[in-house]
């Protein structure tokens, strides 16, 4: 945040001295705003109940309608599996539609202005665009908006009424195209929206119809995370959580010596998952290590062994497409005193898998 009073040269100098400490994509920032990531200050141990969340992020702002499939593991690792962006359905295009409609109403009322001449005038078009943006915001509170512009063109004042019903008719093709894009993207248990366009009443009704709040988790309430501020809130939450900012009151503030410190590090992810099945050929009943976990990974899992036969279980390798392959067996483990066993698994960066049962000897694959 820059203080007021700096000229362009001073602002350029200040920006050149700054360091980029983190870069967040829009879907990740929106997910942070809705608290989808585990708390970094809380120590989490991988267990049988840990799951991976697949979330659809709908970012409908001024530039485009962007839809992303965000995959978040229980370890807090996020990856974008799929992404589409449609600039023809942008908020700017919606403003243009209303601008053209207001211009038509004005020319029809003035009569002395030839059709289309108002939008050809740059100053008049700029005034109409500002008025259209204000009208769209006002539609959230009133079904009718009066647009008043003094001296719009050739000294003629603009004073026209725009109805919400007519505006929603203008958006008919936009809403139908957006609905087709969202339906074709897939089905998700969690759908989160962001962007100024989602604050429109007609868009809210479309989202409620496609993703009912009783069946789909729609994120935090709009009072906690306004759609048009979700990205900014997510970036602020990420910065306050991951960076330790401590400046003594008696010290001089120097952006080069004080502030955030972030160690840049490349993280290798596990390309496969490691699971456990009770019998060879059966699907994995318990996931020990999730696909996409940061390497090296350490997992402690308590497994119910009442369904095993002859005290034997199979270690299976699970790929992204769901196919499984047996890579080892756990035999003759002691389960006489309890119906549960504790399995400790470690996977190194080099790909070495170590397994131990109930604190016994470790076997490396």
DOTIBA-196805 format. One record per residue: residue in three letters; y, z, x of N, C-alpha, C in turn. Coordinates in steps of 0.05 Angstrom, whole numbers, padded with zeros to 5 digits, always signed. Atoms other than C-alpha are relative to their C-alpha. Layout:
N
ALAYZXYZXYZX ...
//
This chain:
365
UNK-00024+00000+00017+00000+00000+00000+00025+00000+00018 UNK-00023+00002-00017+00065-00021+00031+00025+00012-00014 UNK-00025-00011+00011+00131+00015+00022+00020-00022-00006 UNK-00021+00019+00007+00189-00021-00011+00021+00001+00022 UNK-00022+00002-00019+00246-00044+00034-00006-00015+00025 UNK+00007+00015-00024+00207-00082+00087+00007-00030-00005 UNK-00004+00029+00002+00228-00154+00100-00026-00014+00006 UNK+00025+00015-00004+00178-00210+00108-00011+00002+00028 UNK+00009-00002-00028+00176-00205+00184-00013+00027+00005 UNK+00011-00026-00004+00163-00130+00182-00027+00002-00015 UNK+00026+00000+00015+00108-00139+00129-00021-00015+00016 UNK+00019+00015-00016+00075-00192+00172-00010+00015+00024 UNK+00007-00016-00023+00076-00146+00232-00019+00022-00007 UNK+00017-00022+00009+00046-00089+00193-00028-00010-00007 UNK+00026+00011+00008-00010-00132+00164-00016-00008+00024 UNK+00014+00009-00024-00027-00159+00233-00013+00024+00015 UNK+00010-00024-00014-00038-00087+00259-00023+00013-00015 UNK+00021-00012+00015-00086-00070+00204-00028-00011+00007 UNK+00027+00008-00005-00161-00072+00211-00016-00001-00026 UNK+00017+00001+00024-00211-00094+00158-00024+00017+00006 UNK+00021-00018-00004-00260-00037+00153-00024-00005-00018 UNK+00023+00006+00019-00303-00062+00095+00008-00023-00018 UNK-00004+00022+00019-00310-00123+00051-00020+00003-00023 UNK+00016-00003+00024-00336-00115-00020+00002-00025-00017 UNK-00001+00022+00019-00355-00173-00065+00007+00012-00028 UNK-00008-00009+00026-00331-00168-00137-00023+00014-00015 UNK+00022-00014+00014-00400-00151-00167-00006+00028+00012 UNK+00006-00026-00013-00411-00095-00116+00022+00020-00007 UNK-00022-00018+00007-00342-00066-00129-00001+00010-00029 UNK+00002-00007+00028-00353-00067-00204-00023+00020-00004 UNK+00022-00019+00002-00420-00032-00195+00008+00028+00010 UNK-00009-00025-00010-00387+00022-00154+00018+00014-00021 UNK-00018-00011+00020-00335+00032-00209-00016+00013-00022 UNK+00016-00011+00022-00391+00045-00259-00022+00018+00011 UNK+00017-00021-00012-00428+00093-00211-00030-00008-00001 UNK+00028+00009-00001-00491+00051-00203-00014+00006+00026 UNK+00011-00006-00027-00501+00071-00130-00005+00030+00003 UNK+00005-00028-00005-00532+00137-00108+00022+00012+00017 UNK-00020-00014-00016-00485+00189-00078-00009+00001+00029 UNK+00007+00000-00029-00483+00180-00002-00002+00029+00011 UNK+00000-00027-00010-00473+00255+00005-00025+00015-00009 UNK+00024-00013+00010-00538+00270-00032-00024-00012+00014 UNK+00024+00009-00014-00603+00266+00007-00021-00007-00020 UNK+00020+00009+00019-00653+00225-00032-00026-00006+00014 UNK+00026+00006-00011-00727+00221-00019-00014-00019-00018 UNK+00014+00020+00016-00766+00161-00042-00024+00012-00013 UNK+00023-00010+00014-00817+00180-00095-00010-00020-00020 UNK+00012+00019+00018-00859+00150-00148+00018-00008-00023 UNK-00018+00006+00023-00803+00152-00200+00024-00017+00008 UNK-00023+00016-00009-00753+00114-00157-00003-00029-00010 UNK+00001+00027+00011-00737+00046-00188+00022-00016+00011 UNK-00021+00019-00007-00697-00015-00173+00014-00010-00025 UNK-00016+00008+00023-00640-00033-00220+00008-00029+00002 UNK-00010+00028+00002-00626-00105-00241+00022-00001-00021 UNK-00024-00002+00017-00556-00110-00270+00013-00027-00001 UNK-00016+00024+00002-00518-00169-00297+00030+00008-00001 UNK-00029-00006-00002-00444-00167-00278+00015-00024-00011 UNK-00017+00021+00012-00397-00208-00322+00029+00005+00008 UNK-00028-00003-00010-00330-00217-00287+00016-00024-00011 UNK-00015+00022+00014-00284-00257-00334+00030+00006+00003 UNK-00028-00005-00005-00215-00258-00305+00016-00026-00001 UNK-00018+00022+00001-00158-00306-00293-00010-00025+00014 UNK+00009+00023-00016-00194-00351-00243-00024-00014-00011 UNK+00024+00013+00009-00262-00362-00274-00017+00021-00016 UNK+00021-00017+00011-00321-00334-00314-00022+00000+00020 UNK+00020-00003-00021-00368-00307-00261-00022+00019-00010 UNK+00023-00016+00008-00438-00280-00277-00018+00003+00024 UNK+00016-00006-00023-00480-00246-00224-00023+00018-00007 UNK+00023-00017+00002-00549-00216-00220+00000+00018+00025 UNK-00001-00019-00022-00542-00154-00177-00024+00018+00000 UNK+00024-00016-00003-00604-00119-00151+00006+00024+00018 UNK-00007-00025-00015-00595-00046-00129-00026+00016+00003 UNK+00024-00015-00005-00653-00009-00096+00007+00030-00002 UNK-00003-00029+00002-00664+00066-00101+00013+00011+00025 UNK-00013-00009-00025-00639+00071-00028+00030-00008+00001 UNK-00028+00007+00000-00571+00043-00048+00007-00027+00012 UNK-00005+00027-00010-00580-00028-00020+00004-00019-00023 UNK-00006+00019+00021-00549-00083-00062-00002-00028+00010 UNK+00002+00028-00007-00563-00157-00062+00005-00017-00025 UNK-00006+00018+00022-00538-00214-00105-00022-00021-00002 UNK+00023+00017+00003-00599-00251-00131+00008-00028-00011 UNK-00008+00025+00013-00563-00304-00172+00030+00002-00008 UNK-00028-00001+00007-00491-00323-00186+00009-00028-00010 UNK-00013+00025+00010-00454-00375-00228+00029+00006-00005 UNK-00029-00002+00005-00380-00388-00236+00009-00025-00014 UNK-00009+00022+00016-00346-00431-00288+00031+00002-00002 UNK-00029-00001-00001-00272-00444-00274+00013-00012-00026 UNK-00011+00012+00025-00264-00485-00339+00003+00020-00022 UNK-00002-00021+00020-00271-00420-00378+00017+00023+00009 UNK-00016-00021-00013-00220-00381-00338+00021+00011-00020 UNK-00021-00012+00015-00167-00335-00366+00025-00017+00001 UNK-00024+00018-00003-00114-00384-00340-00002-00023-00020 UNK+00003+00022+00020-00143-00439-00384+00005+00010-00028 UNK-00005-00012+00026-00140-00392-00444+00030+00003-00004 UNK-00029-00002+00001-00066-00379-00429+00012-00028-00005 UNK-00011+00028+00004-00055-00455-00425-00004-00009-00028 UNK+00004+00008+00028-00086-00465-00494+00021+00012-00018 UNK-00020-00013+00017-00039-00414-00525+00028-00011+00006 UNK-00026+00011-00008+00020-00442-00486+00005-00027-00014 UNK-00002+00025+00014+00007-00511-00515+00005+00004-00030 UNK-00003-00006+00029+00001-00482-00585+00028+00010-00006 UNK-00027-00010+00005+00067-00445-00580+00021-00023+00003 UNK-00018+00023-00004+00101-00508-00553-00001-00019-00025 UNK+00002+00017+00024+00075-00548-00613+00014+00013-00024 UNK-00014-00013+00022+00100-00496-00662+00030-00002+00004 UNK-00028+00001-00005+00168-00496-00629+00011-00028-00005 UNK-00010+00027+00004+00175-00572-00628-00001-00008-00030 UNK+00002+00006+00028+00152-00576-00700+00023+00013-00016 UNK-00021-00014+00014+00204-00525-00721+00028-00011+00008 UNK-00027+00010-00009+00262-00553-00678+00005-00028-00009 UNK-00001+00028+00009+00247-00626-00696+00016-00018+00018 UNK-00016+00018-00017+00300-00652-00649-00011-00003+00028 UNK+00013+00002-00026+00254-00642-00589-00024-00019-00002 UNK+00023+00017+00002+00206-00700-00577-00026+00015+00007 UNK+00025-00014-00004+00133-00680-00577-00009-00003+00029 UNK+00009-00001-00028+00108-00660-00508+00022+00004+00021 UNK-00022-00002-00020+00177-00656-00475+00003+00029+00009 UNK-00004-00028-00007+00178-00580-00475-00018+00008+00024 UNK+00018-00007-00021+00117-00574-00430+00006-00016+00026 UNK-00007+00015-00023+00144-00627-00383+00023+00013+00016 UNK-00021-00015-00014+00203-00582-00367-00012+00024+00014 UNK+00013-00022-00016+00181-00535-00311+00010+00027-00008 UNK-00011-00027+00007+00228-00478-00330-00009+00008-00028 UNK+00009-00007+00027+00210-00482-00403-00030+00007-00001 UNK+00028-00005-00001+00136-00485-00387-00006+00028+00012 UNK+00003-00026-00012+00142-00423-00342+00006+00022-00020 UNK-00007-00020+00020+00177-00384-00398-00022+00002-00022 UNK+00021+00000+00020+00123-00405-00448-00025+00014+00010 UNK+00024-00012-00012+00067-00383-00401+00002+00031+00000 UNK-00005-00029+00000+00098-00314-00394-00002+00011-00028 UNK+00002-00009+00028+00106-00309-00469-00028-00001-00011 UNK+00028+00001+00009+00034-00331-00480-00016+00023+00010 UNK+00014-00023-00011+00008-00277-00434+00007+00026-00015 UNK-00008-00023+00015+00049-00225-00470-00012+00000-00028 UNK+00011+00002+00027+00024-00250-00537-00030+00007+00000 UNK+00029-00007-00002-00050-00245-00515-00004+00030+00002 UNK+00002-00029-00001-00039-00173-00496+00007+00013-00026 UNK-00009-00012+00025-00003-00159-00562-00021-00004-00022 UNK+00020+00005+00020-00062-00188-00602-00020+00023-00001 UNK+00018-00023+00001-00101-00125-00583+00010+00021-00019 UNK-00011-00021+00018-00055-00085-00629+00010-00011-00027 UNK-00011+00011+00024-00030-00134-00682-00012-00027-00005 UNK+00011+00027+00006-00058-00195-00719+00021-00022+00000 UNK-00022+00020+00000+00010-00229-00715+00020+00007+00022 UNK-00019-00004-00022+00057-00238-00656+00023-00019-00003 UNK-00024+00017+00001+00128-00264-00658+00010-00006+00028 UNK-00008+00009-00026+00147-00304-00596+00030-00008-00001 UNK-00029+00005+00000+00222-00303-00582+00009-00006+00029 UNK-00010+00008-00027+00253-00341-00522+00028-00011-00004 UNK-00028+00010+00002+00328-00350-00515+00004-00024+00019 UNK-00006+00024-00016+00349-00419-00491-00024-00012+00013 UNK+00025+00010-00011+00280-00447-00482+00005-00028+00013 UNK-00005+00026-00011+00303-00519-00472+00025-00012-00015 UNK-00025+00011+00010+00371-00554-00482+00015+00020-00017 UNK-00015-00020+00014+00400-00488-00506-00011+00008-00026 UNK+00012-00007+00026+00353-00483-00565-00018+00024+00003 UNK+00016-00025-00001+00322-00415-00579-00027-00005-00013 UNK+00027+00002+00011+00247-00408-00593-00005+00026-00016 UNK+00007-00023+00017+00227-00362-00651-00022-00009-00019 UNK+00023+00009+00016+00157-00375-00677-00020+00023-00003 UNK+00021-00020+00005+00100-00333-00706-00027-00012+00008 UNK+00027+00008-00008+00030-00338-00676-00020+00020-00012 UNK+00020-00016+00014-00030-00313-00716-00024+00003+00017 UNK+00025-00005-00015-00091-00281-00684-00023-00018-00010 UNK+00022+00017+00011-00138-00320-00730+00002-00028+00012 UNK-00004+00027-00011-00107-00386-00706-00007+00000+00030 UNK+00006-00002-00029-00113-00363-00633-00030+00000+00005 UNK+00029-00001-00004-00187-00347-00641-00013-00027-00007 UNK+00010+00027+00006-00197-00416-00672+00003-00018+00024 UNK-00004+00015-00024-00167-00446-00609-00021+00006+00021 UNK+00020-00008-00020-00218-00407-00568-00028-00006-00008 UNK+00027+00005+00010-00277-00432-00608-00019-00013+00021 UNK+00016+00014-00020-00303-00481-00555-00005+00017+00025 UNK+00003-00017-00023-00290-00431-00499-00021+00021-00005 UNK+00020-00021+00006-00330-00376-00533-00028-00011-00002 UNK+00026+00012+00002-00387-00422-00550-00012-00007+00027 UNK+00010+00007-00027-00392-00447-00478-00007+00025+00016 UNK+00006-00025-00014-00388-00376-00451-00026+00013-00010 UNK+00025-00011+00011-00443-00353-00498-00024-00014+00009 UNK+00023+00015-00010-00489-00409-00476-00005+00007+00029 UNK+00004-00007-00028-00477-00391-00403-00013+00027+00003 UNK+00011-00027-00001-00493-00318-00415-00029+00001-00009 UNK+00028+00000+00010-00556-00332-00455-00019-00013+00020 UNK+00017+00014-00019-00582-00380-00403-00004+00015+00026 UNK+00001-00015-00025-00571-00330-00347-00024+00019+00001 UNK+00024-00018+00000-00628-00284-00369+00005+00025-00017 UNK-00001-00025+00016-00642-00217-00403-00001+00023+00019 UNK-00002-00023-00017-00623-00151-00371+00003+00025-00017 UNK-00002-00026+00013-00627-00078-00390+00028+00012+00004 UNK-00027-00010-00006-00558-00065-00360+00019-00023+00003 UNK-00020+00022-00001-00497-00110-00371+00027+00014+00002 UNK-00026-00012-00005-00429-00092-00343+00021-00022+00000 UNK-00021+00019+00001-00365-00129-00358+00026+00009+00014 UNK-00026-00005-00013-00299-00134-00320+00018-00024-00003 UNK-00018+00022+00002-00237-00176-00323+00018+00003-00025 UNK-00020-00002+00021-00176-00182-00368-00009-00014-00026 UNK+00008+00015+00024-00209-00232-00416-00018+00017-00017 UNK+00019-00016+00016-00261-00181-00438+00015+00020-00018 UNK-00015-00019+00018-00205-00139-00470+00008-00014-00026 UNK-00006+00014+00025-00195-00193-00523-00020+00008-00022 UNK+00016-00009+00023-00222-00173-00592-00024-00020-00005 UNK+00021+00019+00005-00261-00238-00601-00022+00000+00021 UNK+00019-00001-00022-00294-00232-00533-00016+00026-00002 UNK+00015-00025+00004-00312-00159-00547-00021-00003-00021 UNK+00019+00004+00021-00346-00180-00611-00024-00017+00010 UNK+00021+00017-00011-00385-00234-00574-00019+00016+00018 UNK+00017-00017-00018-00409-00184-00521-00016+00020-00015 UNK+00015-00019+00017-00429-00133-00574-00023-00014-00015 UNK+00021+00015+00014-00468-00187-00610-00023-00007+00019 UNK+00020+00008-00019-00504-00211-00548-00015+00024+00013 UNK+00011-00023-00014-00515-00143-00516+00008+00026-00016 UNK-00007-00024+00016-00515-00087-00569-00001+00025+00018 UNK-00002-00024-00017-00495-00020-00538-00024+00018-00005 UNK+00023-00017+00005-00555+00014-00571-00025-00010+00015 UNK+00024+00011-00013-00604-00032-00534+00005-00006+00029 UNK-00007+00007-00028-00567-00050-00469+00021+00020+00010 UNK-00020-00018-00013-00531-00002-00422+00024-00017+00009 UNK-00024+00016-00004-00459-00028-00419+00019+00014+00020 UNK-00017-00013-00020-00432+00018-00364+00016+00022-00012 UNK-00017-00022+00009-00380+00072-00368+00019-00010-00022 UNK-00018+00007+00022-00332+00073-00427+00025-00013+00011 UNK-00024+00014-00008-00270+00030-00425+00023+00019+00006 UNK-00021-00019-00006-00227+00093-00424-00003+00010+00029 UNK+00004-00008-00028-00259+00113-00357+00004-00023+00019 UNK-00002+00024-00018-00263+00043-00327+00011-00023-00017 UNK-00011+00023+00014-00215-00007-00359-00010-00026+00012 UNK+00011+00025-00012-00244-00078-00351+00018-00014+00020 UNK-00018+00014-00018-00182-00106-00318+00006+00016+00025 UNK-00005-00016-00024-00181-00050-00266-00026+00009+00013 UNK+00026-00009-00010-00256-00044-00251-00003-00006+00030 UNK+00003+00007-00029-00252-00080-00183+00016+00019+00017 UNK-00017-00019-00016-00194-00037-00158-00012+00028+00000 UNK+00012-00027+00001-00228+00027-00182-00025+00001+00017 UNK+00024+00000-00017-00293+00007-00148+00006+00001+00029 UNK-00008+00000-00028-00259-00007-00082+00011+00028+00008 UNK-00011-00027-00005-00222+00060-00086-00022+00020+00002 UNK+00022-00019+00000-00286+00098-00102-00017-00004+00025 UNK+00016+00005-00024-00323+00064-00044+00014+00011+00024 UNK-00014-00010-00023-00268+00080+00005+00001+00030+00001 UNK-00001-00029+00000-00262+00153-00016-00027+00012+00006 UNK+00026-00011-00004-00337+00162-00013-00011-00004+00028 UNK+00013+00007-00025-00355+00127+00052+00018+00005+00025 UNK-00018-00003-00023-00293+00138+00096+00011+00028+00000 UNK-00011-00027-00003-00270+00205+00123+00028-00003+00011 UNK-00028+00003-00008-00194+00204+00124+00011+00028+00004 UNK-00011-00027-00006-00165+00265+00158+00024-00002+00019 UNK-00024+00001-00017-00093+00268+00184+00014+00026-00002 UNK-00014-00025+00000-00061+00332+00205+00029-00004-00007 UNK-00028+00003+00009+00007+00345+00174+00020-00001+00023 UNK-00018-00002-00022+00038+00359+00242-00001-00025+00018 UNK+00003+00023-00017+00013+00294+00273+00016-00023-00012 UNK-00013+00024+00009+00051+00229+00271-00021-00020-00009 UNK+00020+00019+00011+00015+00177+00228+00002-00026+00015 UNK+00001+00025-00015-00006+00118+00270-00025-00015-00010 UNK+00022+00014+00012-00049+00066+00236-00019-00010+00021 UNK+00019+00010-00021-00079+00045+00303-00018+00023+00010 UNK+00015-00022-00010-00104+00115+00320-00012+00018-00021 UNK+00010-00017+00022-00113+00151+00253-00010-00017-00022 UNK+00009+00014+00024-00148+00132+00190-00030-00004-00001 UNK+00029+00004+00005-00215+00103+00172-00014-00010+00024 UNK+00017+00009-00022-00270+00093+00222-00026-00009-00012 UNK+00024+00011+00011-00328+00048+00205-00015-00014+00022 UNK+00016+00012-00020-00384+00030+00252-00014-00024-00013 UNK+00013+00024+00010-00405-00042+00239-00028-00002+00010 UNK+00029+00000-00007-00481-00048+00239-00015-00018-00018 UNK+00017+00017+00016-00529-00101+00217-00025+00015-00008 UNK+00023-00015+00011-00584-00072+00173-00022-00020-00007 UNK+00023+00016+00007-00653-00104+00169-00013+00011-00025 UNK+00012-00008+00025-00686-00103+00101-00029-00007+00000 UNK+00028+00005+00002-00759-00098+00085-00006-00024-00018 UNK+00003+00024+00016-00781-00167+00061-00022+00003-00022 UNK+00022-00004+00019-00842-00140+00023+00000+00029-00010 UNK+00004-00027+00010-00863-00078-00016-00028+00010+00007 UNK+00026-00012-00005-00920-00030-00001-00007+00017-00024 UNK+00008-00015+00024-00959-00003-00060-00028+00012+00004 UNK+00025-00014-00001-01021+00035-00076-00015-00006-00026 UNK+00017+00004+00024-01078+00016-00124-00025+00016+00002 UNK+00023-00018+00000-01137+00058-00145-00026-00015+00006 UNK+00024+00016-00005-01188+00001-00141+00009-00027+00010 UNK-00007+00026-00011-01189-00064-00103+00000-00021-00022 UNK-00003+00020+00020-01165-00121-00146+00019+00009-00023 UNK-00019-00010+00021-01123-00076-00192+00028-00003+00010 UNK-00028+00001-00008-01047-00083-00192+00009+00027+00011 UNK-00010-00024-00012-01008-00032-00152+00010+00019-00022 UNK-00008-00020+00019-01001+00032-00193+00024+00016+00009 UNK-00022-00015-00011-00951+00065-00147+00013-00015+00023 UNK-00015+00013-00022-00897+00035-00102+00008+00021+00021 UNK-00007-00018-00021-00892+00071-00036+00026-00007+00014 UNK-00024+00010-00013-00839+00028-00003+00010-00024-00016 UNK-00011+00022+00016-00794-00018-00044+00008-00023+00017 UNK-00010+00024-00013-00779-00089-00024+00031+00001+00001 UNK-00029-00001-00003-00708-00093+00003+00011+00026+00011 UNK-00008-00026-00012-00707-00022+00032+00010-00005+00029 UNK-00011+00002-00027-00667-00013+00096-00020+00010+00020 UNK+00018-00008-00021-00710-00010+00159+00014+00015+00022 UNK+00026-00011+00007-00735+00036+00186+00001+00017-00025 UNK+00001-00014+00025-00757+00069+00122-00022+00022+00001 UNK+00018-00023+00001-00791+00137+00111-00003+00008-00029 UNK+00005-00005+00028-00824+00152+00044-00021+00022-00002 UNK+00020-00021+00006-00859+00215+00018-00005-00002-00030 UNK+00007+00005+00028-00896+00203-00048-00023+00018-00007 UNK+00022-00016+00011-00939+00250-00089-00014-00017-00021 UNK+00015+00019+00016-00995+00210-00122-00022+00016-00016 UNK+00022-00011+00017-01041+00230-00180-00026-00015+00006 UNK+00025+00014-00009-01113+00215-00157-00022+00005-00020 UNK+00022-00004+00020-01150+00232-00222-00014-00026-00007 UNK+00013+00025+00007-01163+00158-00233-00015-00014+00022 UNK+00014+00013-00022-01194+00144-00165-00030+00005-00002 UNK+00029-00003-00002-01268+00135-00152-00008+00003+00029 UNK+00010-00005-00027-01304+00163-00091+00023+00005+00020 UNK-00022-00007-00017-01237+00187-00063+00009-00024+00018 UNK-00008+00024-00014-01215+00116-00044+00023-00013-00015 UNK-00023+00015+00011-01149+00080-00054+00006-00023+00019 UNK-00007+00024-00015-01123+00013-00030+00030-00002+00005 UNK-00028+00007-00006-01058-00002+00006+00004-00030-00004 UNK-00004+00028+00006-01030-00068-00020+00028-00008+00008 UNK-00025+00012-00007-00974-00113+00003+00010-00016-00024 UNK-00010+00012+00025-00929-00135-00055+00024-00018+00009 UNK-00021+00019-00007-00886-00198-00046+00020-00003-00023 UNK-00021+00003+00020-00824-00220-00085-00011-00013-00026 UNK+00010+00014+00024-00864-00265-00132-00022+00016-00015 UNK+00019-00017+00014-00910-00207-00151-00029-00001+00010 UNK+00027+00002-00011-00972-00229-00112-00006+00024+00018 UNK+00008-00024-00015-01011-00173-00078-00023-00007+00019 UNK+00021+00004-00020-01056-00169-00017-00008+00027+00012 UNK+00009-00025-00011-01099-00111+00007+00002-00001+00030 UNK-00003-00001-00029-01080-00090+00077-00013+00025+00012 UNK+00013-00024-00010-01118-00024+00083-00011+00017-00022 UNK+00012-00018+00019-01157+00031+00050+00004+00029+00009 UNK-00001-00029-00005-01149+00107+00045-00026+00012-00011 UNK+00026-00010+00009-01218+00139+00042-00004+00029+00008 UNK+00009-00027-00006-01249+00208+00041+00022+00020+00004 UNK-00021-00020-00001-01185+00246+00030-00007+00024-00017 UNK+00008-00025+00013-01190+00318+00008+00018+00005-00024 UNK-00015-00005+00025-01169+00326-00065-00015+00021-00017 UNK+00016-00020+00015-01217+00382-00085+00018+00022-00011 UNK-00017-00023+00009-01162+00435-00090+00022-00008-00019 UNK-00022+00009+00017-01112+00392-00128-00006-00029-00009 UNK+00003+00027+00010-01108+00329-00170+00022-00018+00011 UNK-00021+00016-00012-01049+00304-00128-00003+00002+00030 UNK-00001+00001-00029-01043+00283-00056+00028-00010+00009 UNK-00026+00008-00011-00981+00274-00013-00004-00022+00021 UNK+00003+00023-00019-00976+00206+00022+00027-00005+00013 UNK-00024+00005-00016-00925+00197+00078-00003-00027+00013 UNK+00001+00027-00011-00910+00125+00097+00026-00005+00016 UNK-00023+00008-00017-00864+00099+00152-00003-00029+00008 UNK+00000+00028-00008-00846+00026+00165+00022-00004+00021 UNK-00019+00003-00021-00811+00010+00231+00013-00027-00001 UNK-00014+00025-00001-00763-00046+00247-00019-00022+00010 UNK+00019+00019-00011-00820-00080+00286-00022-00008-00020 UNK+00020+00006+00020-00863-00080+00223-00025+00016+00001 UNK+00023-00018-00002-00911-00024+00241+00000+00020-00023 UNK+00003-00018+00023-00936+00015+00181-00017+00024+00008 UNK+00015-00025-00006-00957+00088+00191-00004+00015-00026 UNK+00008-00014+00025-00994+00126+00136-00015+00026+00007 UNK+00014-00025-00002-01016+00199+00132-00003+00012-00027 UNK+00006-00013+00027-01047+00239+00074-00001+00030+00004 UNK-00001-00029+00000-01032+00312+00062+00005+00012+00027 UNK-00007-00010-00026-01003+00321+00131-00021-00004+00021 UNK+00022+00005-00020-01066+00296+00166+00008-00019+00021 UNK-00005+00020-00021-01073+00247+00223+00012-00025-00010 UNK-00014+00024+00007-01030+00185+00222-00015-00025+00009 UNK+00012+00026-00006-01059+00115+00219+00021-00022+00000 UNK-00020+00021-00003-01017+00056+00243-00012-00027-00004 UNK+00010+00028+00004-01026-00015+00218+00020-00019+00013 
//
